[in-house]
């Protein structure tokens, strides 16, 4: 990722460049949209139902 310009290296310390920060935002937004798409149409459990289902 250093070679691609997303990170800089100073010894063992890696730091994100502006290009790396931009890429991280794009990836984060894509994951968020994908997760929202997955949840569309899936019935949401009520908190009491969720608590009883995880207590088993």
Legacy VTK file of the C-alpha trace (Angstrom):
# vtk DataFile Version 3.0
C-alpha trace
ASCII
DATASET POLYDATA
POINTS 56 float
0.000 0.000 0.000
3.021 2.254 0.401
3.916 1.691 -3.265
0.378 2.620 -4.315
0.557 5.901 -2.362
-2.070 5.062 0.276
0.434 4.911 3.149
3.821 6.362 4.024
6.407 4.441 6.019
8.803 5.875 8.589
10.648 2.853 9.950
7.918 0.618 11.366
5.350 3.452 11.542
2.754 3.524 8.779
0.662 6.644 8.198
-2.260 7.127 5.867
-1.853 9.666 3.078
-4.700 11.876 1.857
-5.189 9.399 -1.001
-5.342 6.580 1.552
-7.876 8.453 3.676
-10.002 9.103 0.596
-9.849 5.421 -0.373
-10.805 4.386 3.185
-13.869 6.669 3.021
-14.902 5.172 -0.324
-14.528 1.625 0.997
-16.376 2.473 4.203
-19.273 3.966 2.241
-19.410 0.917 -0.029
-19.503 -1.467 2.964
-22.234 0.646 4.587
-24.381 0.542 1.443
-23.826 -3.225 1.097
-24.833 -3.863 4.712
-27.915 -1.667 4.329
-28.862 -3.598 1.175
-28.523 -6.865 3.087
-30.862 -5.641 5.802
-33.576 -4.505 3.358
-36.551 -6.807 3.650
-35.189 -8.652 6.679
-37.607 -8.451 9.602
-36.028 -6.661 12.532
-36.336 -8.343 15.930
-37.697 -6.399 18.844
-35.251 -5.934 21.755
-37.146 -8.452 23.971
-37.113 -11.048 21.189
-33.438 -10.428 20.614
-32.627 -10.801 24.305
-34.544 -14.076 24.584
-32.956 -15.493 21.409
-29.405 -14.747 22.625
-30.053 -16.126 26.124
-30.356 -19.671 24.797
LINES 1 57
56 0 1 2 3 4 5 6 7 8 9 10 11 12 13 14 15 16 17 18 19 20 21 22 23 24 25 26 27 28 29 30 31 32 33 34 35 36 37 38 39 40 41 42 43 44 45 46 47 48 49 50 51 52 53 54 55
